[in-house]
Amino acid sequence: MKTHSCMNDKVLLTFESVPRATSANTTQNLQTIRDSVESWGRALEVFSYPEVGTCLPRISSNRSGVIVVAYRYDVLRIQVAQELTRYPAAIPMILRHERAHAVAWEDAALLLFQRWGQLLAGQIRGTPNLPAVWDALRGLRPRLPECLNNSEKSWDHEDWPSLHHALLRVGVPLDLVQSSALQFEELSS
């Protein structure tokens, strides 16, 4: 969990990524996986992705009067194309990659919260209250989902070369991972 305190410690912004998925869901074929990701506006051709719940804020005031804005991102399932089950050593590698998104999301949220803290301080005069904090948060940009999506793309781009080589070493055919590698090369140029 990452937290950022702002407005003289009167507002606490928190983000937690909760990995509920303990194993890969390999019930979908490669095309279904890629169709699912494409429908989210992701151009990358992938063979796995973390399926997460909605990230809505919970806002409350604790006993000390501190306003707590808590975001929670539940990783419900990690979808892995069933074609990869023919390469058992590949599944743990892919799970490690997908689970690592949680760390990247938390780091990105903390950076965003630091920025939001400055913006909140500029928008709210005096002692913050629940309605004022809520109204201010709704207008802040970038929004958290956009930040998390950018973080996810960045992690994929950073980790892809080593994952690609590791998958090839355990026998995953080049044609299964090649289209993804080409997509990442296009993003770099």
N, C-alpha and C positions, 0 to 999 in steps of 0.2 A: 504494500500500500504506500502510495506517495501522498504527502500532505504539504500544503502551503498555507501559512498563516499570514493574514494581511490586515490592513486597517487597524493597526495597533493591537493585534491579536484578538480582534473582535469578530473576525470572519475566518473560518477554516475551510479551505477547499481540499477535498480528498478524492483520490481515484484509486480504485482497487480492481485488479483483473483476477477473476476467480476461475482457475482451471478445473472445471467439473469433469472434463473429458479425461478419462484414464487410458483409453485405447483408441485405436483408429476405427472409424466406421468405414468399412470397405464394401458397402452394398451398392454403391453407384459406379457406373462405368465411366471411363475417361470422358466421353462426350457429354454426359450429364454433368460431371464436375465442371467442365469448361463452360457449358451453357449456364450453369448457376453463377459462375463468376462473371461471365459476360453480362448477365442481366443486372449486375450491380454497377455496371459501367467500367469494369476492369478489362483492359484490352489484352492483358497477359494471358497466354495459354498456359494453364497450370494443371497439375495432377492432384493437388490437395489444397485445402484451405481450412482455417478455423471458423467454425460456425458459432457466432456469438449472439447473445440476447440483445435487446434494446438497451441502450445506455442513457437512461433518463435520470436527471438529478433528483435527489431526495434532500429537501431543505428543512432544517429544524433548528431549534435553539436548545442548547444544553443547560444544565443547572447553573453554570457560571455566567449564562447570558451570551455565550459565544454562539454565533450563527454558524452552523455546520452545513456545508453544501457537499453532499456525498454522491459520487458517481461510481457505479459498479458495472463492470463489463464481465458477464459470465460467458466463459468459453464452454458452450453446450456440447459440441461435438467437433472432432477433427475428421473431416471428410478426406478420404484417400481413395483414389481410383482403384477399382477392384483388379485392374490389370497388374497392379504392382504387387498383389499378393503372391504372384509367381516368384518374387524376389524377396524372401522373408527378411533378409538383412537390410533391405531398403526401408521397411516400415519404421523401425526405431529412429533412423536418420531423419525421416520426414516428420515424425512426431516431435523430435527435438527441435527441428526447424520451426514447426508451427507453434509449439509451446513457447519458443523464444519471442514470439510476437508480444506476449504479455509484458515482458520486460521493456520492450521498445515502446509499447503503448503507455506504460507507467512513466517512463522517462519523458516521452512527448507531452503527456498530460501535465507533468510537473513544470516543464518549461512554459506551457500555455498558461498554467495557473499563476506563474510569476508575472506574466504579462497582464493577465486579468486583474491581479491584485492591484497593480498600478492604475489600471483603468477604473476599477471600482473606487479607489481612493479619490480619483478625479471627478467621479460622477456623484458620489454620495457625500454630502456635507454633514458633519456632526456624527452622532452615534448611529451606526447602522441598525436597521430593523429588518425583519423578514421580508415585508413587501418591497422595500427599497432595494434590497439585495437581489431579490427575485426579478424585479423589473430591470435592474441594471444588467444582470446576467443574460437575460433573454436577448438583449441588443448587442452583446459583445461578439466580435468577429476576430479570428475565425472561430467557428463553433467546434466543440469537442469532436463530434463524429468526423468532421473534415480533417482535423488534426490527426486523429487516430488512423484514418485511411491513408494519409500521407506518410505516417510513420510505418504503416504496414508495407506500403510500396517501397519505402526506403530500405527497410530490413530485408525484404525479398531481394532487392537489387544488390545489397551488400553481401548477403549470405549465399546467393545463388551459385557463384562460381565454385565455391568449395563443396556445396551440396551436389552440384552437377558432377564434379569429378568423383566424389564418394559414391554416387549412384552408379556411375560407369564401372568403378572398381568392383562393385558387388554384382555386376552382371546385368544391370538394367540396360536394355538396348539403346543405342544412340538415338534411334528414330523416336523413341518414347520421350526422351528428355531434350532432344535437339531443338524442337520447335520452341520450347520454353527458353532455351539458351539464346536462340536467335532473337526472340522478343526482348530479352534483357539487353542484348548488344544494341538493338535499335534504340532502346531508352537511353543508353549511354552516349550515343552519337548526336 
